[in-house]
């Protein structure tokens, strides 16, 4: 019965029912008056008939009156029928030819036709009255849809009374908001893609320019001695290796930025992923006589992709190794609470300027104290994207001369 909760349907049903009752009452009243009119005419006819008979034959009063007043027709019916049949007045006489009914029938027929005409007019007016607002509402929604198509989402709020149109309009608005957000996201992705392409072009320009220069030198100096030529060939190979590394790294970032990475997530210990990230960096840490301390209060089971999380952690740990002096200390803490799992990677290195902290996660940003000449400033940005793709967040704190601390938090899913 949900249909009858609809205000428009309820209005149509109630109004139609009231209209029907009004016209039914009118029909009964007209029919009742018609029968009364016929009744009067038959009484008048019978009265005249009795008067004519009794006036000429007073002795027949006791026989005639009961026929009229009590309906005792059986005794004299055949006699009367035979007499009146000569004048075609019998049961086969059409009602419209009956002198008593003729006028009343015509009036009754005309009245019924007028009544039904009024009824249909009332029904049409009722339909127009109820349907018209519905069409107006549909028109408003159509105009609103056109505005959305044209990109105008902040039009004047439409007002609907409670009912299905009100519910539909709210859902329609919700759809509009989602569409607006999707368009904004698409526009943002478009701008982001443009920036990525510009950044990639800029990053590839340096090694490519060097390759062109080396090639021109080799081509224009055919008499160059073998030692110098070998030096230029080594420099060319170095730039080619750099380009290969750049392209691999940039493509990896582009895949993550465009959500084209398919993460193979499993519920496995984060401690395992941390150890996996540290393994290839041990040699670099040992070369600087640095100590990497692990402090885990649990294994930290969490749904994640081991290789990608290790990649994100590796970039942060590598950054700590590069910016921490010889004999420095790097500490990794894994802590689990009922609500979350946190990973803290801290060092006692040179630290980061306060003014630079807000920029270190930006794509291709390189700090003033950047040590690695091959760095393009994409590692920490890549780490942030991977961590966020796993439902985590990352923040950084730093003091010049004291060190830097990266804090990663993964909230547990509560079922």
DOBAGU-779145 format. One line per 3 residues: number of its first residue (from 1); their letters; for each residue x, y, z of N, C-alpha, C. Coordinates in steps of 0.001 Angstrom, whole numbers, plus 500000, padded with zeros to 6 digits. Layout:
REM residues N
NUM) A) X:Y:Z:X:Y:Z:X:Y:Z  ...
END
This chain:
REM residues 415
1) XXX) 500829:498792:500000:500000:500000:500000:500869:501267:500000  502137:501135:499625:503032:502284:499632:502551:503378:498682  501838:502958:497617:501354:503916:496621:500473:504978:497260
4) XXX) 499678:504582:498270:498751:505521:498898:499449:506459:499880  500754:506249:500095:501525:507199:500889:501943:508393:500049  501833:508230:498736:502143:509321:497825:501075:510394:497925
7) XXX) 501497:511630:498164:500537:512711:498380:499662:512941:497162  500272:512913:495947:499522:513169:494720:498474:512086:494482  498865:510831:494676:497925:509710:494484:496803:509788:495508
10) XXX) 497156:510089:496754:496157:510204:497817:495146:511301:497487  495645:512438:496969:494767:513557:496616:493810:513168:495493  494344:512462:494486:493512:512023:493351:492415:511073:493830
13) XXX) 492792:510094:494663:491835:509090:495149:490739:509741:495995  491139:510593:496936:490150:511220:497838:489215:512140:497055  489800:512966:496185:488979:513900:495401:488052:513156:494459
16) XXX) 488566:512101:493830:487728:511302:492921:486580:510645:493676  486881:510138:494873:485843:509478:495673:484751:510476:496086  485179:511667:496499:484205:512698:496902:483347:513115:495708
19) XXX) 484009:513284:494549:483277:513652:493332:482261:512578:492963  482699:511315:493069:481796:510191:492765:480584:510189:493705  480833:510412:494997:479736:510433:495968:478751:511561:495678
22) XXX) 479277:512726:495297:478416:513873:494989:477508:513551:493810  478103:512994:492746:477304:512688:491556:476386:511481:491777  476783:510542:492623:475911:509424:492955:474676:509936:493713
25) XXX) 474923:510852:494643:473808:511440:495394:472875:512204:494462  473469:512938:493499:472661:513691:492533:471831:512744:491672  472466:511603:491245:471758:510619:490419:470591:509996:491187
28) XXX) 470825:509633:492446:469759:509041:493270:468615:510037:493460  468994:511314:493715:467982:512350:493926:467127:512551:492671  467771:512597:491498:467051:512788:490234:466155:511593:489943
31) XXX) 466696:510386:490167:465915:509154:489913:464711:509085:490855  464941:509448:492109:463852:509444:493091:462737:510422:492681  463115:511608:492252:462126:512609:491817:461389:512156:490560
34) XXX) 462133:511467:489681:461513:510971:488445:460426:509941:488763  460780:509011:489669:459780:507995:490073:458583:508640:490784  458851:509663:491570:457749:510379:492228:456821:511051:491203
37) XXX) 457459:511617:490170:456679:512276:489120:455794:511268:488382  456364:510094:488049:455605:509031:487378:454475:508545:488279  454835:508388:489562:453839:507929:490531:452642:508890:490585
40) XXX) 452936:510188:490601:451862:511184:490635:450992:511096:489375  451662:510942:488244:450925:510887:486980:450034:509647:486918  450521:508507:487400:449697:507287:487413:448528:507420:488398
43) XXX) 448784:508061:489539:447699:508276:490515:446633:509183:489909  447133:510252:489227:446193:511170:488578:445369:510459:487493  446081:509596:486716:445379:508855:485656:444346:507910:486246
46) XXX) 444726:507162:487295:443798:506218:487934:442609:506947:488595  442938:508105:489169:441875:508897:489802:440830:509338:488760  441354:509806:487609:440450:510243:486530:439629:509071:485994
49) XXX) 440296:507916:485861:439636:506712:485347:438502:506271:486297  438778:506224:487596:437761:505818:488589:436609:506817:488592  436950:508097:488496:435914:509116:488478:434980:508950:487299
52) XXX) 435544:508638:486114:434727:508480:484901:433812:507268:485024  434336:506176:485604:433524:504947:485718:432448:505099:486776  432857:505596:487947:431915:505671:489071:430814:506706:488808
55) XXX) 431162:507785:488074:430155:508810:487789:428985:508238:487003  429307:507349:486059:428269:506751:485219:427721:505449:485833  428492:504815:486656:428068:503537:487252:428454:503524:488739
58) XXX) 427726:504194:489580:428056:504274:491006:428088:502916:491683  427318:501984:491212:427252:500658:491840:428573:499871:491696  429483:500318:490792:430754:499594:490567:431882:500074:491493
61) XXX) 431565:501004:492367:432629:501581:493226:433340:500515:494051  432565:499601:494634:433180:498570:495489:434057:497599:494695  433847:497515:493424:434650:496608:492593:435861:497335:491998
64) XXX) 435689:498612:491615:436762:499346:490936:437837:499839:491908  437390:500409:493023:438362:501016:493957:439424:500022:494451  439073:498761:494859:440107:497814:495309:441137:497498:494215
67) XXX) 440709:497516:492958:441675:497255:491870:442760:498325:491877  442355:499592:492153:443312:500696:492129:444130:500751:493404  443470:500634:494531:444152:500852:495815:444879:499627:496350
70) XXX) 444384:498419:496003:444999:497191:496528:445666:496335:495471  445568:496730:494224:446225:495986:493152:445592:494660:492829  444289:494518:493064:443594:493267:492746:443239:493259:491259
73) XXX) 444218:492878:490437:444010:492990:488987:443709:491654:488313  443907:490555:489005:443810:489243:488357:442418:488986:487745  441359:489401:488445:439990:489071:488023:439575:489803:486741
76) XXX) 440023:491024:486593:439568:491832:485451:440688:492112:484430  441881:491520:484636:443028:491838:483766:442761:491426:482327  442297:490187:482100:442103:489679:480738:441026:490478:479998
79) XXX) 439991:490872:480743:438902:491654:480117:439461:493007:479653  440191:493657:480580:440756:494970:480242:441779:494883:479140  442573:493817:479172:443623:493642:478170:443021:493478:476779
82) XXX) 441916:492714:476694:441279:492503:475398:440703:493802:474845  440168:494619:475738:439590:495898:475294:440696:496852:474825  441754:497014:475649:442806:497995:475341:443733:497541:474212
85) XXX) 443739:496234:473997:444593:495698:472924:444141:496214:471567  442842:496500:471479:442321:497033:470221:442967:498397:469894  443413:499087:470955:444010:500424:470792:445545:500387:470934
88) XXX) 446105:499140:470841:447561:498915:470920:448172:499359:472258  447327:499272:473275:447813:499610:474620:447961:498319:475408  449170:497754:475377:449417:496487:476059:450866:496474:476581
91) XXX) 451321:495310:477003:452670:495182:477597:453780:495485:476605  453461:495379:475303:454478:495612:474274:454644:497100:473927  453840:497941:474557:453913:499367:474272:455241:499931:474779
94) XXX) 455954:500641:473877:457237:501237:474242:457039:502319:475288  458026:502419:476204:457907:503398:477283:457893:504825:476754  458578:505031:475603:458630:506402:475077:457318:506781:474380
97) XXX) 456449:505743:474101:455139:506007:473496:454032:506009:474526  454397:505604:475728:453404:505603:476804:453096:507056:477159  451859:507459:477042:451510:508872:477299:451875:509340:478699
100) XXX) 451877:508446:479646:452236:508816:481013:453759:509017:481135  454526:508107:480474:455986:508100:480615:456706:508997:479614  456014:509290:478503:456691:509958:477403:457398:511236:477834
103) XXX) 456668:512135:478458:457256:513414:478859:458288:513238:479974  457922:512393:480961:458845:512159:482085:460144:511507:481620  460027:510552:480690:461215:509856:480181:462147:510835:479467
106) XXX) 461569:511726:478640:462382:512712:477924:463121:513616:478902  462394:514067:479931:463022:514926:480933:464126:514189:481708  463816:512913:482036:464788:512109:482773:466059:511883:481940
109) XXX) 465873:511535:480677:467003:511285:479781:467871:512538:479646  467239:513680:479454:467969:514939:479323:468752:515258:480601  468086:515034:481729:468738:515308:483016:469948:514413:483225
112) XXX) 469807:513113:482893:470924:512158:483054:472100:512538:482146  471770:512925:480902:472823:513338:479966:473575:514551:480523  472827:515522:481025:473456:516710:481622:474293:516348:482845
115) XXX) 473743:515429:483646:474456:515006:484851:475784:514343:484503  475737:513388:483541:476970:512713:483124:477941:513682:482454  477384:514646:481710:478243:515668:481110:478987:516462:482169
118) XXX) 478249:516863:483198:478865:517590:484312:479897:516729:485041  479557:515436:485150:480483:514522:485816:481816:514436:485074  481749:514255:483749:482975:514155:482959:483748:515467:482966
121) XXX) 483022:516598:482937:483699:517894:483026:484416:518022:484370  483739:517607:485429:484328:517662:486769:485565:516773:486858  485476:515566:486247:486618:514638:486252:487801:515240:485498
124) XXX) 487511:515848:484336:488577:516463:483539:489227:517618:484313  488395:518466:484933:488923:519579:485721:489747:519070:486903  489269:517983:487512:489987:517376:488627:491356:516877:488176
127) XXX) 491349:516176:487044:492613:515645:486514:493582:516780:486212  493057:517839:485558:493902:518991:485238:494444:519642:486503  493564:519734:487523:493962:520347:488788:495080:519573:489466
130) XXX) 494991:518249:489419:495971:517397:490102:497193:517149:489226  496948:516893:487935:498046:516542:487028:498908:517749:486690  498283:518922:486592:499022:520126:486207:500245:520389:487097
133) XXX) 500094:520337:488448:501290:520520:489293:502347:519451:489061  501898:518226:488756:502859:517147:488499:503683:517465:487259  502992:517930:486198:503715:518289:484978:504628:519496:485218
136) XXX) 504159:520427:486040:504996:521583:486376:506255:521136:487114  506086:520170:488036:507242:519638:488766:508204:518921:487836  507641:518137:486913:508479:517434:485926:509232:518449:485063
139) XXX) 508527:519534:484687:509159:520586:483892:510323:521226:484660  510096:521498:485959:511149:522083:486790:512372:521170:486851  512104:519859:487048:513205:518898:487121:513934:518805:485786
142) XXX) 513177:518901:484682:513791:518888:483353:514698:520092:483153  514227:521264:483606:515044:522470:483502:516296:522362:484372  516112:521761:485554:517265:521562:486449:518282:520611:485820
145) XXX) 517776:519575:485143:518664:518620:484461:519445:519332:483348  518766:520224:482602:519448:520990:481546:520556:521859:482137  520271:522446:483299:521281:523276:483960:522503:522443:484354
148) XXX) 522238:521218:484833:523350:520339:485210:524185:519967:483995  523504:519691:482880:524209:519344:481637:525114:520497:481207  524634:521740:481432:525406:522920:481070:526467:523272:482110
151) XXX) 526525:522477:483186:527558:522697:484198:527173:523687:485276  525878:524066:485332:525421:524998:486369:524761:524188:487490  525543:523948:488562:525056:523096:489650:524545:523904:490846
154) XXX) 524780:525199:490850:524406:526019:492003:523178:526882:491721  522228:526328:491002:521006:527059:490685:520138:527217:491931  519104:528050:491794:518191:528296:492905:517519:527003:493345
157) XXX) 517446:526849:494657:516841:525629:495227:515346:525575:494898  514917:524427:494395:513500:524239:494109:512783:523770:495368  511499:524118:495471:510719:523736:496647:509601:522782:496262
160) XXX) 509559:521658:496953:508504:520667:496739:507897:520311:498089  506580:520104:498078:505946:519628:499291:506291:518158:499498  506082:517698:500720:506414:516307:501028:505628:515356:500139
163) XXX) 506304:514308:499726:505702:513340:498803:506804:512720:497971  506413:511941:496967:507395:511263:496138:508261:512249:495363  507672:513383:494939:508468:514378:494222:509539:514977:495123
166) XXX) 509201:515152:496383:510166:515671:497350:511329:514691:497509  511002:513402:497641:512029:512356:497767:512856:512282:496487  512146:512294:495337:512836:512208:494051:513767:513403:493843
169) XXX) 513298:514601:494245:514107:515805:494073:515372:515729:494919  515248:515224:496150:516419:515075:497013:517430:514109:496408  516921:512999:495862:517814:512039:495204:518426:512654:493953
172) XXX) 517622:513442:493241:518085:514130:492039:519216:515099:492395  519025:515837:493507:520049:516769:493970:521316:516032:494378  521117:514885:495055:522271:514075:495469:523050:513599:494250
175) XXX) 522318:513189:493224:522971:512777:491972:523740:513942:491366  523124:515153:491422:523790:516347:490897:525082:516651:491638  525047:516498:492969:526247:516745:493778:527355:515753:493421
178) XXX) 526953:514487:493252:527952:513474:492880:528524:513754:491498  527647:514197:490592:528094:514524:489243:529037:515713:489267  528695:516709:490086:529548:517896:490206:530920:517515:490761
181) XXX) 530920:516677:491801:532183:516230:492399:533000:515420:491410  532295:514581:490621:532997:513766:489617:533635:514654:488552  532902:515693:488136:533441:516617:487127:534636:517394:487678
184) XXX) 534525:517805:488954:535641:518509:489582:536866:517603:489686  536600:516335:490068:537708:515371:490167:538343:515134:488804  537480:515049:487774:537981:514842:486412:538818:516035:485964
187) XXX) 538322:517242:486283:539061:518451:485937:540391:518492:486675  540334:518097:487959:541557:518071:488757:542553:517059:488207  542033:515881:487799:542905:514862:487214:543514:515340:485901
190) XXX) 542708:516084:485143:543194:516621:483873:544352:517593:484108  544160:518480:485099:545215:519442:485437:546436:518709:485971  546162:517695:486822:547241:516918:487414:548040:516184:486346
193) XXX) 547314:515610:485364:547981:514900:484271:548856:515849:483461  548321:517051:483237:549084:518055:482503:550365:518412:483262  550238:518556:484587:551418:518873:485409:552429:517738:485387
196) XXX) 551906:516491:485447:552808:515332:485417:553588:515296:484108  552864:515512:482998:553526:515498:481685:554585:516585:481608  554252:517788:482122:555225:518898:482125:556434:518555:482981
199) XXX) 556165:517960:484165:557269:517594:485069:558146:516508:484461  557511:515505:483843:558270:514426:483214:559134:514977:482079  558549:515868:481280:559291:516479:480176:560498:517240:480708
202) XXX) 560295:517965:481819:561383:518741:482416:562486:517820:482943  562068:516721:483608:563052:515799:484177:563858:515081:483103  563226:514776:481978:563921:514058:480899:564759:514987:480030
205) XXX) 564480:516285:480148:565163:517250:479283:566666:517302:479555  567052:517252:480845:568477:517371:481210:569322:516222:480654  568981:514947:480952:569807:513858:480383:569717:513792:478862
208) XXX) 568583:514159:478312:568431:514123:476862:569321:515181:476202  569378:516378:476807:570242:517455:476287:571700:517035:476360  572062:516371:477471:573451:515897:477630:573780:514866:476564
211) XXX) 572858:513948:476286:573085:512930:475261:573276:513564:473886  572444:514562:473588:572563:515246:472290:573909:515936:472180  574337:516576:473277:575630:517283:473277:576780:516298:473092
214) XXX) 576759:515177:473850:577814:514173:473719:577859:513602:472313  576696:513348:471754:576614:512791:470409:577198:513761:469377  576879:515079:469530:577418:516086:468608:578930:516167:468697
217) XXX) 579447:516081:469929:580901:516141:470119:581567:514956:469443  581018:513769:469658:581593:512561:469048:581505:512607:467524  580391:513165:467027:580182:513214:465578:581083:514251:464904
220) XXX) 581353:515372:465589:582121:516465:464990:583619:516381:465258  583994:515419:466074:585428:515260:466370:585835:513809:466107  585930:513501:464824:586246:512115:464436:587671:511727:464802
223) XXX) 588550:512736:464919:589966:512443:465219:590239:512437:466718  589217:512395:467528:589385:512393:468978:590129:511125:469405  591017:511287:470380:591788:510126:470833:590862:509155:471569
226) XXX) 591252:507914:471615:590419:506839:472143:590068:507032:473615  591004:507582:474381:590759:507769:475807:589614:508773:476035  589672:509891:475276:588622:510912:475402:587288:510374:474883
229) XXX) 587400:509637:473733:586181:509068:473156:585535:508076:474130  586360:507261:474786:585853:506287:475763:585190:506982:476939  585766:508153:477314:585194:508922:478416:583784:509422:478059
232) XXX) 583640:509928:476800:582333:510415:476356:581320:509274:476237  581819:508106:475814:580912:506938:475707:580413:506529:477092  581324:506562:478096:580917:506248:479475:579895:507252:479992
235) XXX) 580128:508536:479672:579195:509581:480100:577829:509399:479425  577871:508967:478151:576617:508708:477429:575868:507538:478067  576598:506486:478415:575991:505315:479054:575370:505690:480401
238) XXX) 576095:506570:481122:575588:507013:482428:574267:507770:482270  574201:508630:481253:572959:509395:481016:571822:508487:480538  572168:507463:479734:571155:506498:479285:570597:505717:480472
241) XXX) 571511:505308:481390:571066:504608:482605:570162:505517:483437  570554:506801:483520:569741:507761:484286:568358:507913:483649  568323:507989:482315:567041:508108:481619:566173:506877:481851
244) XXX) 566799:505701:481821:566066:504457:482058:565465:504455:483464  566292:504880:484439:565809:504940:485823:564702:505986:485963  564900:507137:485316:563897:508200:485365:562564:507741:484791
247) XXX) 562617:507117:483628:561389:506666:482957:560675:505625:483813  561435:504672:484392:560835:503638:485243:560166:504258:486469  560874:505190:487116:560345:505843:488322:559129:506698:488005
250) XXX) 559232:507467:486916:558134:508364:486553:556887:507591:486123  557092:506488:485414:555949:505658:485021:555285:505033:486247  556113:504647:487206:555594:504084:488449:554735:505128:489165
253) XXX) 555251:506370:489228:554493:507446:489879:553198:507741:489123  553283:507784:487786:552107:508082:486966:551022:507029:487168  551430:505765:487297:550468:504677:487521:549750:504852:488852
256) XXX) 550522:505201:489881:549919:505396:491208:549021:506628:491203  549489:507709:490576:548727:508963:490544:547395:508784:489827  547359:507940:488800:546134:507742:488013:545308:506551:488507
259) XXX) 545685:506011:489675:544970:504863:490269:544933:503649:489337  546022:503474:488579:546090:502352:487637:546825:501151:488233  547210:501274:489509:547932:500176:490163:546930:499214:490788
262) XXX) 547148:497931:490561:546304:496901:491152:547069:496300:492339  546694:496718:493538:547405:496261:494736:546972:494835:495108  547971:494026:495395:547712:492649:495825:547708:492616:497354
265) XXX) 546586:493015:497944:546523:493187:499393:546232:491872:500106  546969:491666:501185:546772:490492:502045:546884:490927:503500  546235:490193:504391:546388:490477:505819:547663:489778:506302
268) XXX) 548737:490536:506310:550053:490011:506707:550699:491018:507657  551739:490610:508398:552374:491514:509370:553084:492684:508681  552869:493878:509196:553613:495044:508707:555089:494928:509084
271) XXX) 555360:494202:510160:556754:493982:510580:557541:493282:509475  556864:492364:508796:557489:491636:507689:557806:492585:506526  556902:493504:506244:557109:494468:505157:558223:495452:505503
274) XXX) 558334:495810:506794:559409:496711:507226:560766:496042:507017  560878:494804:507433:562149:494068:507254:562475:493906:505768  561430:493690:504979:561621:493547:503523:562144:494857:502918
277) XXX) 561692:495992:503460:562123:497304:502961:563564:497606:503371  563934:497157:504560:565273:497459:505093:566372:496664:504392  566087:495424:504014:567099:494493:503510:568021:495095:502433
280) XXX) 567498:495681:501350:568402:496215:500318:569126:497504:500730  568769:498077:501882:569378:499341:502327:570454:499121:503389  570602:497882:503828:571581:497593:504888:573009:497945:504472
283) XXX) 573334:497706:503220:574691:497986:502735:574981:499487:502819  574031:500316:502393:574219:501774:502456:574385:502238:503890  573575:501673:504801:573672:502038:506214:575008:501581:506804
286) XXX) 575445:500379:506449:576725:499846:506948:577903:500679:506457  577821:501153:505209:578902:501980:504648:579085:503270:505441  578000:503741:506045:578080:504964:506858:578105:504621:508350
289) XXX) 578270:503347:508651:578337:502857:510024:577115:503297:510847  575982:503269:510183:574732:503661:510841:574026:502436:511410  573292:502672:512472:572582:501580:513128:571077:501754:512895
292) XXX) 570432:500677:512410:568972:500691:512220:568341:499852:513322  567634:500515:514241:567005:499834:515374:565526:499555:515069  565094:498366:515447:563697:497983:515276:563057:497820:516650
295) XXX) 561915:498477:516848:561213:498407:518134:559735:498114:517843  559366:496820:517928:558001:496400:517608:557299:495903:518868  556099:496408:519144:555325:495879:520275:554328:494810:519809
298) XXX) 554255:494613:518473:553431:493548:517897:553865:493346:516442  553299:492342:515809:553621:492094:514401:552839:493037:513477  551722:493535:513965:550938:494519:513197:550287:493952:511946
301) XXX) 549399:492983:512134:548693:492414:510979:547752:493461:510374  547902:493665:509058:547102:494695:508369:546957:494311:506890  545813:494683:506327:545551:494384:504909:546364:495333:504029
304) XXX) 547400:494803:503362:548237:495661:502521:549013:494832:501498  549577:495557:500525:550443:494941:499517:551883:495068:500011  552487:493958:500285:553816:493936:500914:554855:494708:500092
307) XXX) 554890:494491:498775:555928:495110:497939:555752:496621:497842  554497:497065:497703:554263:498500:497561:554476:499225:498885  554038:498655:500001:554291:499279:501302:555793:499307:501574
310) XXX) 556487:498235:501223:557948:498202:501376:558596:499299:500531  558057:499525:499334:558563:500596:498462:558421:501956:499146  557250:502196:499740:557015:503492:500397:557931:503665:501609
313) XXX) 558083:502611:502406:558948:502678:503587:560416:502811:503184  560789:502133:502111:562169:502170:501612:562586:503590:501247  561687:504321:500594:561999:505706:500212:562268:506574:501434
316) XXX) 561478:506357:502503:561646:507153:503724:562939:506770:504443  563199:505467:504548:564410:504989:505229:565657:505422:504455  565596:505324:503116:566728:505746:502272:566995:507232:502468
319) XXX) 565932:508016:502575:566062:509453:502810:566731:509712:504168  566374:508890:505177:566979:509021:506513:568458:508671:506477  568830:507623:505745:570237:507215:505630:571061:508318:504983
322) XXX) 570518:508931:503913:571247:509959:503169:571487:511215:504013  570524:511544:504876:570604:512799:505629:571032:512599:507087  571561:511429:507399:572094:511155:508732:573597:510923:508609
325) XXX) 574348:511514:509539:575814:511435:509466:576316:510019:509758  577613:509848:509573:578285:508586:509908:578106:508317:511405  577934:507041:511718:577673:506590:513091:576308:507055:513619
328) XXX) 575442:507497:512710:574119:507955:513108:573189:506796:513461  572033:507164:513924:571087:506150:514385:569718:506367:513724  569149:505271:513196:567800:505298:512593:566936:504297:513358
331) XXX) 565800:504794:513815:564943:503936:514636:563572:503781:513987  563097:502534:513946:561781:502237:513368:560925:501587:514452  559812:502261:514788:558913:501773:515842:557596:501317:515212
334) XXX) 557196:500112:515546:555883:499594:515122:555038:499408:516376  553930:500128:516454:553092:500088:517653:551641:499854:517262  551008:498918:517955:549606:498595:517667:548735:498907:518868
337) XXX) 547596:499557:518589:546587:499838:519611:545267:499210:519143  544237:499205:519991:542943:498647:519533:542365:499354:518312  542757:500618:518099:542184:501409:517014:543080:501527:515788
340) XXX) 544399:501421:515976:545302:501705:514852:546630:500973:514970  547380:501042:513862:548756:500549:513827:549612:501702:513322  550653:502047:514046:551505:503169:513640:552943:502717:513406
343) XXX) 553571:503373:512437:554990:503142:512138:555688:504491:512226  556708:504581:513050:557484:505820:513192:558913:505554:512740  559389:506347:511784:560760:506228:511276:561479:507529:511638
346) XXX) 562404:507449:512570:563093:508656:513042:564606:508498:512912  565281:509632:512782:566747:509632:512701:567287:510782:513536  568599:510794:513743:569253:511899:514458:570135:512684:513503
349) XXX) 569597:512858:512274:570353:513541:511232:570264:515051:511305  570485:515677:510141:570596:517139:510064:569269:517871:510251  568154:517182:510029:566853:517815:510177:566421:518592:508930
352) XXX) 565203:519077:508970:564630:519792:507821:564137:521158:508290  564383:522175:507485:563893:523515:507801:562362:523510:507930  561855:524279:508891:560409:524361:509099:559690:524814:507824
355) XXX) 560293:525723:507097:559673:526255:505879:559564:525212:504776  560368:524152:504879:560376:523117:503844:559441:521951:504157  559033:521831:505426:558225:520674:505834:556925:520550:505037
358) XXX) 556302:521696:504727:555012:521660:504020:555155:521245:502559  556404:521211:502073:556628:520916:500646:557244:519550:500371  557699:518858:501411:558500:517656:501146:557716:516510:500496
361) XXX) 556386:516543:500609:555589:515500:499966:555104:515908:498572  555507:517096:498134:555112:517545:496799:555961:516868:495734  555328:516635:494588:556006:515965:493473:557182:516801:492969
364) XXX) 558365:516152:492831:559586:516735:492282:560165:517869:493137  559789:517870:494437:560374:518896:495313:561683:518378:495906  562723:519214:495806:564029:518866:496369:564417:519949:497369
367) XXX) 564737:519486:498577:565101:520436:499626:566461:521067:499395  566729:522089:500195:568011:522806:500061:569199:521907:500366  568985:520952:501270:570086:520087:501703:570122:518748:500968
370) XXX) 569515:518709:499765:569507:517471:498990:570935:517021:498688  571236:515769:499019:572586:515239:498873:572752:514467:497575  571777:513644:497235:571862:512773:496065:571612:513578:494786
373) XXX) 572639:513733:493918:572465:514516:492689:571492:513857:491709  571307:512547:491837:570401:511828:490941:568934:511947:491383  568741:512425:492594:567372:512527:493121:566545:513522:492309
376) XXX) 565287:513159:492085:564376:514069:491363:563234:514534:492278  563343:514178:493554:562351:514654:494508:560981:514012:494370  560970:512716:494060:559691:512040:493864:559434:510947:494899
379) XXX) 560510:510562:495634:560416:509432:496561:559371:509603:497653  559428:510734:498377:558484:510950:499485:557058:511152:498983  556927:511804:497828:555593:511967:497233:555006:510613:496874
382) XXX) 555857:509736:496340:555439:508378:495982:555014:507608:497230  555774:507757:498306:555465:507070:499568:554101:507495:500100  553861:508802:500066:552593:509336:500563:551413:508766:499774
385) XXX) 551541:508714:498446:550466:508187:497596:550186:506718:497913  551246:505925:498096:551082:504492:498374:550422:504275:499736  550874:505023:500736:550316:504893:502093:548832:505274:502106
388) XXX) 548484:506370:501437:547078:506801:501376:546215:505804:500623  546803:505136:499604:546062:504120:498859:545762:502896:499718  546479:502765:500837:546253:501655:501776:545472:502114:503005
391) XXX) 544834:503280:502911:544009:503764:504015:544791:504384:505146  546042:504759:504892:546877:505340:505939:547116:506824:505750  547826:507419:506680:548208:508832:506594:549648:508981:507062
394) XXX) 550315:510039:506611:551717:510249:506975:551946:511706:507315  552670:511949:508389:553042:513306:508801:554537:513313:509107  555098:514511:509218:556531:514632:509490:556789:515734:510503
397) XXX) 557755:515478:511381:558220:516465:512350:559734:516505:512272  560300:517693:512437:561749:517796:512323:562295:518993:513089  563514:518835:513608:564260:519922:514256:565652:519961:513662
400) XXX) 566080:521138:513262:567412:521293:512674:568468:520866:513699  569373:519978:513242:570466:519503:514084:570087:518377:515014  568777:518053:515107:568323:516984:516012:567797:515764:515272
403) XXX) 567206:515995:514124:566709:514854:513356:565272:515030:512876  564807:513996:512193:563475:514023:511563:562711:512759:511939  561398:512901:512061:560547:511750:512396:559337:511721:511472
406) XXX) 559159:510593:510752:557992:510365:509898:557028:509446:510647  555783:509885:510740:554769:509112:511479:553686:508622:510517  553543:507305:510444:552548:506682:509559:551499:505995:510425
409) XXX) 550223:506253:510129:549137:505645:510916:548156:504942:509991  547851:503685:510302:546830:502910:509597:545696:502634:510586  544515:503142:510285:543361:502873:511141:542816:501484:510853
412) XXX) 542463:500760:511899:541886:499424:511723:540431:499541:511290  539983:498587:510505:538576:498539:510108:537795:497874:511221  536784:498616:511752:535973:498072:512848:534674:497541:512270
415) X) 534405:496274:512426:533185:495636:511899:532162:495531:513014
END
